[in-house]
Amino acid sequence: MNAYKSELLMMTIGRETAEKIDAVFRSVRIGDSRGEVIALLGEPLFVHSVGLEGTETWGEWLRYSWSPSSENYLVRQFMLDSEGRVVKMLRTVY
């Protein structure tokens, strides 16, 4: 997270809360299991399947952020492969 985005988050929800949230998300690593992610963060707000289920192209996104206007929010998502392991992470301001 760049300095501007970090400062914006801290102004919005408070420095201590923002730093705790960011620390938890940063603790998730590529290769972590679905269960490990949920143990750290709780159930996702949304789960989106991608690809063709039962093939190696299948996976899912665990979404931990949402905005009613679909703009100006912190994106927090994890892409899991067909074995349920984190292969990609999104942490950005949209």
ZAPAMAR-334754 format. One record per atom (N, C-alpha, C): residue number from 0; residue in one letter; atom name; x, y, z. Coordinates in nm, 2 decimals. Layout:
<recs>
<rec NUM,'a','CA',<X,Y,Z>>
...
</recs>
This chain:
<recs>
<rec 0,'m','N',<0.09,-0.12,0.00>>
<rec 0,'m','CA',<0.00,0.00,0.00>>
<rec 0,'m','C',<0.09,0.12,0.00>>
<rec 1,'n','N',<0.07,0.22,-0.09>>
<rec 1,'n','CA',<0.15,0.33,-0.09>>
<rec 1,'n','C',<0.12,0.43,0.02>>
<rec 2,'a','N',<0.20,0.53,0.04>>
<rec 2,'a','CA',<0.18,0.62,0.15>>
<rec 2,'a','C',<0.05,0.69,0.15>>
<rec 3,'y','N',<0.01,0.74,0.03>>
<rec 3,'y','CA',<-0.11,0.81,0.01>>
<rec 3,'y','C',<-0.23,0.73,0.05>>
<rec 4,'k','N',<-0.24,0.61,0.00>>
<rec 4,'k','CA',<-0.35,0.52,0.02>>
<rec 4,'k','C',<-0.35,0.48,0.17>>
<rec 5,'s','N',<-0.24,0.45,0.23>>
<rec 5,'s','CA',<-0.23,0.42,0.37>>
<rec 5,'s','C',<-0.28,0.53,0.45>>
<rec 6,'e','N',<-0.24,0.65,0.42>>
<rec 6,'e','CA',<-0.29,0.77,0.50>>
<rec 6,'e','C',<-0.44,0.79,0.48>>
<rec 7,'l','N',<-0.49,0.77,0.37>>
<rec 7,'l','CA',<-0.63,0.78,0.34>>
<rec 7,'l','C',<-0.71,0.68,0.43>>
<rec 8,'l','N',<-0.66,0.56,0.43>>
<rec 8,'l','CA',<-0.73,0.45,0.51>>
<rec 8,'l','C',<-0.72,0.49,0.66>>
<rec 9,'m','N',<-0.61,0.54,0.70>>
<rec 9,'m','CA',<-0.60,0.58,0.85>>
<rec 9,'m','C',<-0.69,0.69,0.88>>
<rec 10,'m','N',<-0.71,0.79,0.79>>
<rec 10,'m','CA',<-0.80,0.90,0.82>>
<rec 10,'m','C',<-0.94,0.85,0.82>>
<rec 11,'t','N',<-0.97,0.75,0.75>>
<rec 11,'t','CA',<-1.11,0.70,0.74>>
<rec 11,'t','C',<-1.15,0.62,0.86>>
<rec 12,'i','N',<-1.07,0.53,0.90>>
<rec 12,'i','CA',<-1.10,0.44,1.01>>
<rec 12,'i','C',<-1.02,0.44,1.13>>
<rec 13,'g','N',<-0.92,0.53,1.13>>
<rec 13,'g','CA',<-0.83,0.54,1.24>>
<rec 13,'g','C',<-0.70,0.47,1.22>>
<rec 14,'r','N',<-0.59,0.53,1.26>>
<rec 14,'r','CA',<-0.45,0.47,1.24>>
<rec 14,'r','C',<-0.44,0.33,1.30>>
<rec 15,'e','N',<-0.48,0.32,1.43>>
<rec 15,'e','CA',<-0.46,0.19,1.49>>
<rec 15,'e','C',<-0.54,0.08,1.43>>
<rec 16,'t','N',<-0.66,0.10,1.40>>
<rec 16,'t','CA',<-0.75,0.00,1.33>>
<rec 16,'t','C',<-0.69,-0.03,1.19>>
<rec 17,'a','N',<-0.66,0.07,1.11>>
<rec 17,'a','CA',<-0.60,0.05,0.98>>
<rec 17,'a','C',<-0.48,-0.04,0.98>>
<rec 18,'e','N',<-0.39,-0.01,1.08>>
<rec 18,'e','CA',<-0.26,-0.09,1.09>>
<rec 18,'e','C',<-0.29,-0.23,1.13>>
<rec 19,'k','N',<-0.39,-0.26,1.21>>
<rec 19,'k','CA',<-0.42,-0.39,1.25>>
<rec 19,'k','C',<-0.48,-0.47,1.13>>
<rec 20,'i','N',<-0.57,-0.40,1.06>>
<rec 20,'i','CA',<-0.64,-0.47,0.95>>
<rec 20,'i','C',<-0.53,-0.50,0.84>>
<rec 21,'d','N',<-0.44,-0.41,0.81>>
<rec 21,'d','CA',<-0.34,-0.43,0.71>>
<rec 21,'d','C',<-0.25,-0.54,0.75>>
<rec 22,'a','N',<-0.21,-0.55,0.88>>
<rec 22,'a','CA',<-0.12,-0.65,0.93>>
<rec 22,'a','C',<-0.18,-0.79,0.91>>
<rec 23,'v','N',<-0.31,-0.80,0.94>>
<rec 23,'v','CA',<-0.38,-0.93,0.93>>
<rec 23,'v','C',<-0.38,-0.98,0.78>>
<rec 24,'f','N',<-0.41,-0.88,0.69>>
<rec 24,'f','CA',<-0.41,-0.92,0.55>>
<rec 24,'f','C',<-0.27,-0.95,0.50>>
<rec 25,'r','N',<-0.17,-0.88,0.55>>
<rec 25,'r','CA',<-0.04,-0.91,0.51>>
<rec 25,'r','C',<0.02,-1.04,0.56>>
<rec 26,'s','N',<-0.05,-1.10,0.66>>
<rec 26,'s','CA',<-0.01,-1.23,0.71>>
<rec 26,'s','C',<-0.04,-1.34,0.63>>
<rec 27,'v','N',<-0.14,-1.32,0.53>>
<rec 27,'v','CA',<-0.18,-1.43,0.44>>
<rec 27,'v','C',<-0.07,-1.44,0.33>>
<rec 28,'r','N',<-0.03,-1.56,0.30>>
<rec 28,'r','CA',<0.08,-1.59,0.21>>
<rec 28,'r','C',<0.04,-1.67,0.09>>
<rec 29,'i','N',<0.11,-1.66,-0.02>>
<rec 29,'i','CA',<0.09,-1.75,-0.14>>
<rec 29,'i','C',<0.11,-1.89,-0.09>>
<rec 30,'g','N',<0.02,-1.98,-0.12>>
<rec 30,'g','CA',<0.03,-2.12,-0.08>>
<rec 30,'g','C',<-0.05,-2.15,0.05>>
<rec 31,'d','N',<-0.10,-2.05,0.12>>
<rec 31,'d','CA',<-0.18,-2.07,0.24>>
<rec 31,'d','C',<-0.31,-2.14,0.19>>
<rec 32,'s','N',<-0.37,-2.23,0.27>>
<rec 32,'s','CA',<-0.49,-2.30,0.24>>
<rec 32,'s','C',<-0.61,-2.21,0.26>>
<rec 33,'r','N',<-0.72,-2.25,0.20>>
<rec 33,'r','CA',<-0.85,-2.18,0.22>>
<rec 33,'r','C',<-0.88,-2.17,0.37>>
<rec 34,'g','N',<-0.86,-2.29,0.44>>
<rec 34,'g','CA',<-0.89,-2.29,0.59>>
<rec 34,'g','C',<-0.80,-2.20,0.67>>
<rec 35,'e','N',<-0.67,-2.18,0.63>>
<rec 35,'e','CA',<-0.59,-2.09,0.69>>
<rec 35,'e','C',<-0.63,-1.94,0.68>>
<rec 36,'v','N',<-0.67,-1.91,0.55>>
<rec 36,'v','CA',<-0.72,-1.77,0.53>>
<rec 36,'v','C',<-0.85,-1.75,0.61>>
<rec 37,'i','N',<-0.94,-1.84,0.62>>
<rec 37,'i','CA',<-1.06,-1.82,0.69>>
<rec 37,'i','C',<-1.04,-1.82,0.84>>
<rec 38,'a','N',<-0.94,-1.89,0.89>>
<rec 38,'a','CA',<-0.90,-1.89,1.03>>
<rec 38,'a','C',<-0.85,-1.75,1.07>>
<rec 39,'l','N',<-0.78,-1.69,0.98>>
<rec 39,'l','CA',<-0.72,-1.55,1.01>>
<rec 39,'l','C',<-0.83,-1.44,0.99>>
<rec 40,'l','N',<-0.91,-1.45,0.89>>
<rec 40,'l','CA',<-1.00,-1.34,0.85>>
<rec 40,'l','C',<-1.14,-1.37,0.87>>
<rec 41,'g','N',<-1.18,-1.49,0.90>>
<rec 41,'g','CA',<-1.32,-1.52,0.91>>
<rec 41,'g','C',<-1.38,-1.55,0.77>>
<rec 42,'e','N',<-1.51,-1.58,0.76>>
<rec 42,'e','CA',<-1.57,-1.61,0.63>>
<rec 42,'e','C',<-1.57,-1.49,0.54>>
<rec 43,'p','N',<-1.54,-1.51,0.41>>
<rec 43,'p','CA',<-1.54,-1.40,0.32>>
<rec 43,'p','C',<-1.68,-1.34,0.30>>
<rec 44,'l','N',<-1.69,-1.22,0.25>>
<rec 44,'l','CA',<-1.82,-1.15,0.22>>
<rec 44,'l','C',<-1.88,-1.22,0.10>>
<rec 45,'f','N',<-1.80,-1.25,0.00>>
<rec 45,'f','CA',<-1.84,-1.32,-0.12>>
<rec 45,'f','C',<-1.74,-1.42,-0.17>>
<rec 46,'v','N',<-1.79,-1.53,-0.23>>
<rec 46,'v','CA',<-1.70,-1.62,-0.30>>
<rec 46,'v','C',<-1.74,-1.63,-0.44>>
<rec 47,'h','N',<-1.65,-1.61,-0.53>>
<rec 47,'h','CA',<-1.68,-1.62,-0.68>>
<rec 47,'h','C',<-1.59,-1.73,-0.74>>
<rec 48,'s','N',<-1.66,-1.83,-0.80>>
<rec 48,'s','CA',<-1.59,-1.93,-0.87>>
<rec 48,'s','C',<-1.55,-1.88,-1.01>>
<rec 49,'v','N',<-1.43,-1.93,-1.06>>
<rec 49,'v','CA',<-1.39,-1.90,-1.19>>
<rec 49,'v','C',<-1.34,-2.02,-1.26>>
<rec 50,'g','N',<-1.35,-2.03,-1.39>>
<rec 50,'g','CA',<-1.30,-2.14,-1.47>>
<rec 50,'g','C',<-1.41,-2.25,-1.46>>
<rec 51,'l','N',<-1.36,-2.37,-1.51>>
<rec 51,'l','CA',<-1.45,-2.48,-1.52>>
<rec 51,'l','C',<-1.43,-2.58,-1.40>>
<rec 52,'e','N',<-1.53,-2.59,-1.31>>
<rec 52,'e','CA',<-1.51,-2.68,-1.20>>
<rec 52,'e','C',<-1.47,-2.82,-1.23>>
<rec 53,'g','N',<-1.38,-2.88,-1.16>>
<rec 53,'g','CA',<-1.33,-3.01,-1.18>>
<rec 53,'g','C',<-1.21,-3.01,-1.28>>
<rec 54,'t','N',<-1.16,-2.90,-1.33>>
<rec 54,'t','CA',<-1.04,-2.89,-1.41>>
<rec 54,'t','C',<-0.94,-2.81,-1.34>>
<rec 55,'e','N',<-0.82,-2.81,-1.39>>
<rec 55,'e','CA',<-0.71,-2.74,-1.32>>
<rec 55,'e','C',<-0.72,-2.59,-1.34>>
<rec 56,'t','N',<-0.81,-2.54,-1.43>>
<rec 56,'t','CA',<-0.83,-2.40,-1.45>>
<rec 56,'t','C',<-0.93,-2.34,-1.35>>
<rec 57,'w','N',<-1.00,-2.43,-1.27>>
<rec 57,'w','CA',<-1.10,-2.39,-1.18>>
<rec 57,'w','C',<-1.03,-2.33,-1.05>>
<rec 58,'g','N',<-1.10,-2.23,-1.00>>
<rec 58,'g','CA',<-1.05,-2.17,-0.87>>
<rec 58,'g','C',<-1.16,-2.08,-0.82>>
<rec 59,'e','N',<-1.13,-2.00,-0.72>>
<rec 59,'e','CA',<-1.23,-1.91,-0.66>>
<rec 59,'e','C',<-1.16,-1.79,-0.60>>
<rec 60,'w','N',<-1.24,-1.68,-0.60>>
<rec 60,'w','CA',<-1.19,-1.56,-0.53>>
<rec 60,'w','C',<-1.27,-1.55,-0.40>>
<rec 61,'l','N',<-1.19,-1.53,-0.29>>
<rec 61,'l','CA',<-1.25,-1.50,-0.16>>
<rec 61,'l','C',<-1.24,-1.35,-0.15>>
<rec 62,'r','N',<-1.36,-1.28,-0.14>>
<rec 62,'r','CA',<-1.37,-1.14,-0.13>>
<rec 62,'r','C',<-1.40,-1.09,0.01>>
<rec 63,'y','N',<-1.31,-1.00,0.06>>
<rec 63,'y','CA',<-1.32,-0.95,0.20>>
<rec 63,'y','C',<-1.35,-0.80,0.20>>
<rec 64,'s','N',<-1.39,-0.75,0.09>>
<rec 64,'s','CA',<-1.43,-0.61,0.08>>
<rec 64,'s','C',<-1.54,-0.59,-0.02>>
<rec 65,'w','N',<-1.61,-0.47,0.00>>
<rec 65,'w','CA',<-1.73,-0.45,-0.08>>
<rec 65,'w','C',<-1.76,-0.30,-0.07>>
<rec 66,'s','N',<-1.82,-0.24,-0.17>>
<rec 66,'s','CA',<-1.87,-0.11,-0.17>>
<rec 66,'s','C',<-2.00,-0.10,-0.24>>
<rec 67,'p','N',<-2.10,-0.04,-0.19>>
<rec 67,'p','CA',<-2.23,-0.04,-0.26>>
<rec 67,'p','C',<-2.22,0.03,-0.39>>
<rec 68,'s','N',<-2.13,0.13,-0.41>>
<rec 68,'s','CA',<-2.12,0.20,-0.53>>
<rec 68,'s','C',<-2.01,0.14,-0.62>>
<rec 69,'s','N',<-1.94,0.03,-0.58>>
<rec 69,'s','CA',<-1.84,-0.04,-0.65>>
<rec 69,'s','C',<-1.72,0.06,-0.69>>
<rec 70,'e','N',<-1.70,0.16,-0.61>>
<rec 70,'e','CA',<-1.59,0.25,-0.63>>
<rec 70,'e','C',<-1.54,0.30,-0.49>>
<rec 71,'n','N',<-1.42,0.35,-0.49>>
<rec 71,'n','CA',<-1.36,0.42,-0.37>>
<rec 71,'n','C',<-1.36,0.33,-0.25>>
<rec 72,'y','N',<-1.30,0.21,-0.26>>
<rec 72,'y','CA',<-1.30,0.12,-0.15>>
<rec 72,'y','C',<-1.17,0.04,-0.15>>
<rec 73,'l','N',<-1.13,-0.02,-0.04>>
<rec 73,'l','CA',<-1.01,-0.10,-0.04>>
<rec 73,'l','C',<-1.05,-0.24,-0.08>>
<rec 74,'v','N',<-0.99,-0.29,-0.19>>
<rec 74,'v','CA',<-1.01,-0.42,-0.25>>
<rec 74,'v','C',<-0.92,-0.52,-0.17>>
<rec 75,'r','N',<-0.98,-0.62,-0.11>>
<rec 75,'r','CA',<-0.91,-0.73,-0.04>>
<rec 75,'r','C',<-0.96,-0.86,-0.08>>
<rec 76,'q','N',<-0.89,-0.93,-0.17>>
<rec 76,'q','CA',<-0.93,-1.05,-0.23>>
<rec 76,'q','C',<-0.82,-1.15,-0.24>>
<rec 77,'f','N',<-0.85,-1.28,-0.23>>
<rec 77,'f','CA',<-0.75,-1.39,-0.25>>
<rec 77,'f','C',<-0.80,-1.48,-0.35>>
<rec 78,'m','N',<-0.72,-1.52,-0.45>>
<rec 78,'m','CA',<-0.75,-1.62,-0.55>>
<rec 78,'m','C',<-0.70,-1.75,-0.51>>
<rec 79,'l','N',<-0.79,-1.85,-0.51>>
<rec 79,'l','CA',<-0.75,-1.99,-0.47>>
<rec 79,'l','C',<-0.75,-2.07,-0.59>>
<rec 80,'d','N',<-0.65,-2.17,-0.60>>
<rec 80,'d','CA',<-0.65,-2.26,-0.71>>
<rec 80,'d','C',<-0.74,-2.38,-0.69>>
<rec 81,'s','N',<-0.74,-2.48,-0.78>>
<rec 81,'s','CA',<-0.83,-2.59,-0.77>>
<rec 81,'s','C',<-0.80,-2.68,-0.64>>
<rec 82,'e','N',<-0.68,-2.66,-0.58>>
<rec 82,'e','CA',<-0.65,-2.73,-0.46>>
<rec 82,'e','C',<-0.68,-2.65,-0.34>>
<rec 83,'g','N',<-0.74,-2.53,-0.35>>
<rec 83,'g','CA',<-0.77,-2.45,-0.24>>
<rec 83,'g','C',<-0.66,-2.37,-0.18>>
<rec 84,'r','N',<-0.56,-2.34,-0.26>>
<rec 84,'r','CA',<-0.44,-2.27,-0.21>>
<rec 84,'r','C',<-0.43,-2.13,-0.27>>
<rec 85,'v','N',<-0.39,-2.03,-0.19>>
<rec 85,'v','CA',<-0.38,-1.90,-0.24>>
<rec 85,'v','C',<-0.27,-1.89,-0.35>>
<rec 86,'v','N',<-0.31,-1.83,-0.46>>
<rec 86,'v','CA',<-0.22,-1.82,-0.57>>
<rec 86,'v','C',<-0.21,-1.67,-0.61>>
<rec 87,'k','N',<-0.30,-1.59,-0.56>>
<rec 87,'k','CA',<-0.29,-1.44,-0.60>>
<rec 87,'k','C',<-0.36,-1.37,-0.49>>
<rec 88,'m','N',<-0.31,-1.24,-0.46>>
<rec 88,'m','CA',<-0.37,-1.16,-0.36>>
<rec 88,'m','C',<-0.39,-1.02,-0.42>>
<rec 89,'l','N',<-0.51,-0.96,-0.39>>
<rec 89,'l','CA',<-0.53,-0.82,-0.43>>
<rec 89,'l','C',<-0.55,-0.74,-0.31>>
<rec 90,'r','N',<-0.47,-0.64,-0.29>>
<rec 90,'r','CA',<-0.48,-0.54,-0.18>>
<rec 90,'r','C',<-0.45,-0.40,-0.25>>
<rec 91,'t','N',<-0.56,-0.33,-0.28>>
<rec 91,'t','CA',<-0.54,-0.20,-0.35>>
<rec 91,'t','C',<-0.67,-0.12,-0.32>>
<rec 92,'v','N',<-0.66,0.01,-0.36>>
<rec 92,'v','CA',<-0.77,0.10,-0.35>>
<rec 92,'v','C',<-0.83,0.10,-0.49>>
<rec 93,'y','N',<-0.97,0.08,-0.50>>
<rec 93,'y','CA',<-1.04,0.08,-0.62>>
<rec 93,'y','C',<-1.11,0.21,-0.64>>
</recs>
